[in-house]
Amino acid sequence: MTLYNHLPTLDLHGMDREYAKFLINEFIQDQYHMKNQKVIIIHGNGTGILKKTTQETLKKNKIVENYKIDNFNCGQTIVLLRKKP
């Protein structure tokens, strides 16, 4: 059982960089419309490519208010979305 198992989660394991960007942006958009404010993106550790891609994509997304690597699992990022008006 994980600390954030109740939050919507996107798992990017096995994805390439471009598909991961697409999935992240679609996931963020969907969660914003569903009025979820906190989500998890699992990118794993590996070579760090998906972790870097995740951070770059989140940085450019205007719906994202803040994000940080999970203190308890460095293979996932916790994302805080802006409140939907």
CORMOPE-V864707 format. One line per field, one symbol per residue. phi: phi as a letter, one per 30 degrees, with the letter a starting at -180 (. if undefined). psi: psi as a letter, one per 20 degrees, with the letter a starting at -180 (. if undefined). A space follows every 50 residues. Layout:
BEGIN
phi = ???
psi = ???
END
This chain:
BEGIN
phi = .cdcddcebccceiddedddeeddddddddddddidcbbbcccichdjdd dddddddddddddddaaadddcadcbcccccdddd
psi = prhkiiqpqpojpiqrgghggggghggggghghjkphprpooiafciigh ggggggghhipihpgqqqpphinjjqppppqqpp.
END
